[in-house]
Amino acid sequence: MSEHNPKCQRDCCVNSLNPKSCTAQTVFLQCVPWRKANGHLCEEHSECRSKCCIRTSYRPNKFCSAKSIFLQCVSWRKQEGDKCQSHSECWSLCCLPLSENSPLRCTKRTGLLALCLPV
């Protein structure tokens, strides 16, 4: 999606939020696509410079975010006591009912091996 623009060196003008932006060319003279910076709303990893599009809070919106020190996209997770539907929603990776008739909630892992076990 590159087009000629006299303000851009080497004819690399691409769509962005601006709505047009100049980008660098690769060694093979290809225009590098513009990607969103951290903090911008996104739907897919490919939209972000960091290639990391995740939820960052209770809100369902996803935002471009930095990767972890291990170069992983680590999505925000619910805190202990929050209602949940699956283990993957919780920081503890443990979603259990607190009692027989209560709704599922994020809970601490228990025991010597820190397992996700009902209390």
GROMACS elastic network, one bead per residue, 0.5 to 0.9 nm:
[ bonds ]
;  ai    aj funct       b0    kb
    1    13     6  0.80485   500
    1    14     6  0.59655   500
    1    15     6  0.72228   500
    1    31     6  0.84722   500
    1    33     6  0.80337   500
    2    11     6  0.75047   500
    2    12     6  0.57527   500
    2    13     6  0.52498   500
    2    14     6  0.50695   500
    2    15     6  0.79255   500
    2    31     6  0.67671   500
    2    33     6  0.85252   500
    3    11     6  0.65385   500
    3    12     6  0.65907   500
    3    13     6  0.54865   500
    3    14     6  0.69770   500
    4     7     6  0.89015   500
    4     8     6  0.77116   500
    4    10     6  0.84717   500
    4    12     6  0.68180   500
    4    13     6  0.64282   500
    5     8     6  0.54421   500
    5     9     6  0.81459   500
    5    10     6  0.89432   500
    5    11     6  0.59419   500
    5    12     6  0.74520   500
    5    13     6  0.61477   500
    5    22     6  0.84369   500
    6     9     6  0.73093   500
    6    10     6  0.89907   500
    6    11     6  0.73692   500
    7    11     6  0.84639   500
    7    13     6  0.86858   500
    7    22     6  0.79049   500
    8    11     6  0.55758   500
    8    12     6  0.59963   500
    8    13     6  0.62649   500
    8    21     6  0.81655   500
    8    22     6  0.53521   500
    8    23     6  0.77959   500
    9    12     6  0.67572   500
    9    13     6  0.87921   500
    9    22     6  0.77501   500
    9    23     6  0.86437   500
    9    24     6  0.83509   500
   10    13     6  0.89328   500
   10    24     6  0.82024   500
   10    25     6  0.75292   500
   10    29     6  0.85995   500
   10    31     6  0.89560   500
   11    22     6  0.81453   500
   11    23     6  0.89280   500
   11    25     6  0.89243   500
   11    31     6  0.83093   500
   12    21     6  0.81961   500
   12    22     6  0.55593   500
   12    23     6  0.55667   500
   12    24     6  0.66891   500
   12    25     6  0.69234   500
   12    30     6  0.83150   500
   12    31     6  0.54498   500
   12    32     6  0.79035   500
   13    20     6  0.63884   500
   13    21     6  0.54394   500
   13    23     6  0.63807   500
   13    31     6  0.79168   500
   14    19     6  0.84313   500
   14    20     6  0.56297   500
   14    21     6  0.53940   500
   14    22     6  0.62834   500
   14    23     6  0.70188   500
   14    31     6  0.79367   500
   14    32     6  0.83581   500
   14    33     6  0.65405   500
   14    34     6  0.64451   500
   15    18     6  0.77221   500
   15    19     6  0.57472   500
   15    21     6  0.62606   500
   15    22     6  0.88436   500
   15    33     6  0.80496   500
   15    34     6  0.68270   500
   16    20     6  0.52916   500
   16    21     6  0.58948   500
   16    33     6  0.88339   500
   16    34     6  0.60057   500
   16    35     6  0.74255   500
   16    36     6  0.80120   500
   17    20     6  0.71667   500
   17    21     6  0.82307   500
   17    36     6  0.81707   500
   18    21     6  0.64597   500
   21    34     6  0.74863   500
   22    34     6  0.83604   500
   23    31     6  0.66196   500
   23    32     6  0.60207   500
   23    33     6  0.71908   500
   23    34     6  0.68305   500
   24    29     6  0.89459   500
   24    30     6  0.84400   500
   24    31     6  0.62118   500
   24    32     6  0.59096   500
   24    33     6  0.87874   500
   25    28     6  0.75709   500
   25    29     6  0.52058   500
   25    30     6  0.52040   500
   25    32     6  0.57909   500
   26    29     6  0.50710   500
   26    30     6  0.51967   500
   26    31     6  0.64890   500
   26    32     6  0.66718   500
   27    30     6  0.74247   500
   34    47     6  0.83883   500
   34    48     6  0.86998   500
   34    49     6  0.80208   500
   35    46     6  0.78039   500
   35    47     6  0.53984   500
   35    50     6  0.85588   500
   35    51     6  0.87173   500
   36    39     6  0.82891   500
   36    40     6  0.61881   500
   36    41     6  0.83104   500
   36    42     6  0.80559   500
   36    47     6  0.60280   500
   36    49     6  0.57190   500
   36    50     6  0.84556   500
   36    64     6  0.70140   500
   37    40     6  0.61046   500
   37    48     6  0.61973   500
   37    49     6  0.58292   500
   37    50     6  0.75947   500
   37    64     6  0.65116   500
   37    65     6  0.80384   500
   38    41     6  0.87041   500
   38    48     6  0.72801   500
   38    49     6  0.75656   500
   38    50     6  0.73956   500
   38    52     6  0.87560   500
   38    53     6  0.89043   500
   38    63     6  0.71146   500
   38    66     6  0.66074   500
   39    42     6  0.89785   500
   39    63     6  0.55697   500
   39    64     6  0.53330   500
   39    65     6  0.63371   500
   40    48     6  0.82852   500
   40    62     6  0.85225   500
   40    63     6  0.53976   500
   40    64     6  0.55331   500
   40    65     6  0.83928   500
   41    53     6  0.82721   500
   41    61     6  0.71214   500
   41    62     6  0.58866   500
   41    64     6  0.64312   500
   42    45     6  0.76820   500
   42    47     6  0.64666   500
   42    48     6  0.74170   500
   42    53     6  0.60808   500
   42    54     6  0.81394   500
   42    61     6  0.79178   500
   42    62     6  0.56089   500
   42    63     6  0.51877   500
   42    64     6  0.61578   500
   43    46     6  0.86972   500
   43    47     6  0.74104   500
   43    53     6  0.66357   500
   43    54     6  0.83300   500
   43    61     6  0.83391   500
   43    62     6  0.63366   500
   43    63     6  0.77488   500
   43    64     6  0.88557   500
   44    47     6  0.57320   500
   44    48     6  0.77479   500
   44    51     6  0.82223   500
   44    52     6  0.78511   500
   44    53     6  0.57526   500
   44    54     6  0.84803   500
   44    62     6  0.86049   500
   44    64     6  0.88575   500
   45    48     6  0.57944   500
   45    49     6  0.86333   500
   45    50     6  0.78933   500
   45    54     6  0.80365   500
   45    64     6  0.76480   500
   46    49     6  0.77934   500
   46    50     6  0.85279   500
   46    51     6  0.53148   500
   46    52     6  0.75928   500
   46    53     6  0.80160   500
   47    50     6  0.87345   500
   47    51     6  0.68234   500
   47    52     6  0.83411   500
   47    53     6  0.77155   500
   47    64     6  0.79354   500
   48    52     6  0.61565   500
   48    53     6  0.66952   500
   48    63     6  0.86713   500
   48    64     6  0.55461   500
   48    65     6  0.79559   500
   49    52     6  0.77744   500
   49    64     6  0.78502   500
   49    65     6  0.89235   500
   49    66     6  0.89623   500
   50    53     6  0.82055   500
   50    64     6  0.71046   500
   50    65     6  0.67159   500
   50    66     6  0.58807   500
   50    67     6  0.68195   500
   51    64     6  0.76199   500
   51    65     6  0.82399   500
   51    66     6  0.84230   500
   51    67     6  0.82860   500
   51    73     6  0.84062   500
   52    63     6  0.81996   500
   52    64     6  0.56792   500
   52    65     6  0.56002   500
   52    66     6  0.66090   500
   52    67     6  0.65051   500
   52    72     6  0.81503   500
   52    73     6  0.55408   500
   52    74     6  0.85880   500
   53    62     6  0.60139   500
   53    63     6  0.53298   500
   53    65     6  0.61138   500
   53    66     6  0.88457   500
   53    73     6  0.76176   500
   53    75     6  0.85470   500
   54    61     6  0.81754   500
   54    63     6  0.55063   500
   54    64     6  0.65360   500
   54    65     6  0.67703   500
   54    73     6  0.72611   500
   54    74     6  0.75078   500
   54    75     6  0.53360   500
   54    76     6  0.73374   500
   55    58     6  0.78214   500
   55    59     6  0.74204   500
   55    60     6  0.65294   500
   55    61     6  0.60589   500
   55    63     6  0.62304   500
   55    64     6  0.88055   500
   55    65     6  0.89149   500
   55    75     6  0.57768   500
   55    76     6  0.56321   500
   55    77     6  0.84141   500
   56    59     6  0.76774   500
   56    60     6  0.86044   500
   56    61     6  0.79589   500
   56    62     6  0.67792   500
   56    63     6  0.68921   500
   56    65     6  0.82474   500
   56    75     6  0.67197   500
   56    77     6  0.82025   500
   57    60     6  0.76065   500
   57    61     6  0.82793   500
   57    62     6  0.87990   500
   57    76     6  0.61451   500
   57    77     6  0.77744   500
   57    78     6  0.83557   500
   58    61     6  0.86504   500
   58    76     6  0.82913   500
   58    77     6  0.83832   500
   58    78     6  0.76123   500
   59    62     6  0.82601   500
   65    73     6  0.78483   500
   66    71     6  0.86147   500
   66    72     6  0.87844   500
   66    73     6  0.74496   500
   66    74     6  0.89709   500
   67    70     6  0.75230   500
   67    71     6  0.50457   500
   67    72     6  0.51359   500
   67    74     6  0.70095   500
   68    72     6  0.51966   500
   68    73     6  0.64258   500
   68    74     6  0.67569   500
   69    72     6  0.74533   500
   70    73     6  0.89985   500
   74    77     6  0.88644   500
   76    89     6  0.82944   500
   76    90     6  0.86462   500
   76    91     6  0.80145   500
   77    88     6  0.77534   500
   77    89     6  0.52973   500
   77    91     6  0.51316   500
   77    92     6  0.86678   500
   77    93     6  0.87666   500
   78    81     6  0.83936   500
   78    82     6  0.61667   500
   78    83     6  0.82030   500
   78    84     6  0.78639   500
   78    89     6  0.59053   500
   78    91     6  0.59325   500
   78    92     6  0.86414   500
   78   106     6  0.70848   500
   79    82     6  0.58104   500
   79    89     6  0.89919   500
   79    90     6  0.62504   500
   79    91     6  0.61277   500
   79    92     6  0.79517   500
   79   106     6  0.65506   500
   79   107     6  0.82960   500
   80    83     6  0.87719   500
   80    90     6  0.73883   500
   80    91     6  0.76239   500
   80    92     6  0.75505   500
   80   105     6  0.73755   500
   80   107     6  0.51634   500
   80   108     6  0.67227   500
   81    84     6  0.89153   500
   81   105     6  0.54712   500
   81   106     6  0.51738   500
   81   107     6  0.61936   500
   81   108     6  0.89904   500
   82    90     6  0.82515   500
   82   104     6  0.85298   500
   82   105     6  0.53678   500
   82   106     6  0.54889   500
   82   107     6  0.83726   500
   83    95     6  0.82439   500
   83   103     6  0.70668   500
   83   104     6  0.58127   500
   83   106     6  0.63547   500
   84    87     6  0.76309   500
   84    88     6  0.89953   500
   84    89     6  0.64119   500
   84    90     6  0.73658   500
   84    95     6  0.61917   500
   84    96     6  0.82692   500
   84   103     6  0.82187   500
   84   104     6  0.56133   500
   84   105     6  0.51674   500
   84   106     6  0.61783   500
   85    88     6  0.86426   500
   85    89     6  0.73054   500
   85    95     6  0.69642   500
   85    96     6  0.87484   500
   85   104     6  0.64793   500
   85   105     6  0.78572   500
   86    89     6  0.57882   500
   86    90     6  0.77740   500
   86    93     6  0.82436   500
   86    94     6  0.78214   500
   86    95     6  0.57998   500
   86    96     6  0.85251   500
   86   104     6  0.84213   500
   86   106     6  0.88393   500
   87    90     6  0.57990   500
   87    91     6  0.86139   500
   87    92     6  0.78615   500
   87    96     6  0.81091   500
   87   106     6  0.76489   500
   87   116     6  0.89724   500
   88    91     6  0.77864   500
   88    92     6  0.85114   500
   88    93     6  0.53073   500
   88    94     6  0.75587   500
   88    95     6  0.80947   500
   89    92     6  0.87409   500
   89    93     6  0.68487   500
   89    94     6  0.83533   500
   89    95     6  0.78359   500
   89   106     6  0.79755   500
   90    94     6  0.61815   500
   90    95     6  0.67705   500
   90   105     6  0.86393   500
   90   106     6  0.55692   500
   90   107     6  0.80194   500
   91    94     6  0.77522   500
   91   106     6  0.78851   500
   91   108     6  0.89946   500
   92    95     6  0.81679   500
   92   106     6  0.71135   500
   92   107     6  0.67745   500
   92   108     6  0.59571   500
   92   109     6  0.65775   500
   92   116     6  0.84973   500
   93   106     6  0.76734   500
   93   107     6  0.83163   500
   93   108     6  0.85479   500
   93   109     6  0.81932   500
   93   116     6  0.77827   500
   94   105     6  0.82368   500
   94   106     6  0.57425   500
   94   107     6  0.56714   500
   94   108     6  0.67346   500
   94   109     6  0.65265   500
   94   115     6  0.84249   500
   94   116     6  0.53707   500
   94   117     6  0.81854   500
   95   104     6  0.59803   500
   95   105     6  0.52972   500
   95   107     6  0.60354   500
   95   108     6  0.88167   500
   95   116     6  0.78877   500
   96    99     6  0.86590   500
   96   103     6  0.79974   500
   96   105     6  0.55036   500
   96   106     6  0.65309   500
   96   107     6  0.66534   500
   96   116     6  0.80860   500
   96   117     6  0.79193   500
   96   118     6  0.65187   500
   97   100     6  0.66298   500
   97   101     6  0.74938   500
   97   102     6  0.55206   500
   97   103     6  0.54242   500
   97   105     6  0.58490   500
   97   106     6  0.84836   500
   97   107     6  0.85877   500
   97   118     6  0.74464   500
   98   101     6  0.82628   500
   98   102     6  0.61046   500
   98   103     6  0.74770   500
   98   104     6  0.70797   500
   98   105     6  0.69879   500
   98   107     6  0.80682   500
   98   118     6  0.74503   500
   98   119     6  0.72688   500
   99   102     6  0.53406   500
   99   103     6  0.82321   500
   99   118     6  0.84508   500
   99   119     6  0.80977   500
  100   103     6  0.86940   500
  102   105     6  0.86131   500
  107   110     6  0.89646   500
  107   116     6  0.81730   500
  108   114     6  0.83802   500
  108   115     6  0.88411   500
  108   116     6  0.75315   500
  109   113     6  0.86019   500
  109   115     6  0.51455   500
  109   117     6  0.69119   500
  110   113     6  0.73707   500
  110   115     6  0.54165   500
  110   116     6  0.63829   500
  110   117     6  0.65150   500
  110   118     6  0.85315   500
  110   119     6  0.81074   500
  111   114     6  0.50544   500
  111   115     6  0.63541   500
  111   116     6  0.87708   500
  111   117     6  0.83536   500
  112   115     6  0.79045   500
  114   117     6  0.86355   500
